[in-house]
């Protein structure tokens, strides 16, 4: 069984705890902290200060432990240990097995546009490099036999990466799964009005104070930092994928950070941003990224297959929406 050492759990908890900030306004609370390399926020209404503190403490502890368990950047995490020891079977606990089952379902649903086995490609790209560099065609071709969730071997409660150089990255599903879990235990604790926002992957329940819903702004990819509109939701998740913040241009070509896991190269199909509204943040996040990879037409086809999901895809030439997306839009 793959286990995370206690000192790693402690170190991550201490780092996350140092970033915690809370604000109170009557029975309304806002918790902010930083985990999983992103800004985390939780807004909610609680009947008593004791309940508020209980929920806040649990949210911070659960999220920091989740990072320690599943970040590929922590060598001693579950993912780090699996990635470092190709060729060996590893027993995993029930939650990890559930996460891998979700990966399998989403890989199948998206026909490989979502692929947590694409780490061999991801390792080749560095959007922070100065000057920027593009991996050679030989390097990308060399990673191809190692990339792909379909090459990962699994059996109930266990997993193996058959070849050295293979790797798992839960970056496209982990944060979203965490949002769903935090909102679920907040509701189970008795909270009626909750918003959980991890790096702009959002899920809500109930309504904002004094309003009939939660209002989520939709950023304009052509004017980052400004919203072109917003949506009103009460028991939904909202996730947006775009590459307008992390990209570089080299020899006249733009390279965004969202890779097409089917070929290992940055997506270049005219998409600027994809917003998906769905019943869970896991589904909304995976669908938004996958639709971005697939492009407007195939992306909308994918989302139409998912009951209750709605989307808006912004491209260089316009916005393309599922039929009922406008039912959530507010100006």
Secondary structure, 3 states (H helix, E strand, C coil): CCCCCHHHHHHHHHHHHCCCEEEEECCEEEEEEEECCEEEEEEEECCCHHHHHHHHHHHHHHHHHHHHHHCCCCCCCHHHHHHHCCCCCEECCHHHHHHHHHHHHHHHHCCCCCCCCCHHHHCCCCCCCCCCCCCCHHHHHHHHCCCCHHHCEEECCEEECCCCCCCCCCCCCHHHHHHHHHHHHHHHCCCCEEEEEECCEEEEECCCCCCCCEEEEEECCCCCCCEEEEEEECCCEEEEEECCCCEEEECCEEEECCEECCCCEECCCCEEEEEEEECCHHHHHHHHHHHHHHCHHHHHHHHHCCCCCEEEEEECCCEEECCCHHHHEEC
